C-alpha cells in the first residue's frame, strides 16, 4: 500500500501551527513545480493558501479543509 499523501500534508500544516513565529509559510510542489504557498497566521489562527497558477488567495480556519485543497492541487 502506498503511503498517504494527505497525512504528509496534514503533518506539515500541524508543524506550522506549533511555531513561535507570527507567520509561518510553506510551499507545496509537484514534480518541482510550485502549486501553492500556505501561510499560517498565528494571531487569527487561520491558514491562507495562495494558488501559484492564478494568485488566488483562500483563507481557511480548518486544517482539514486547507489540506484537502492542497491535495486537490497536487493531484
Order of alpha helices (4+ residues) and beta strands (2+ residues): alpha-beta-beta-beta-beta-alpha
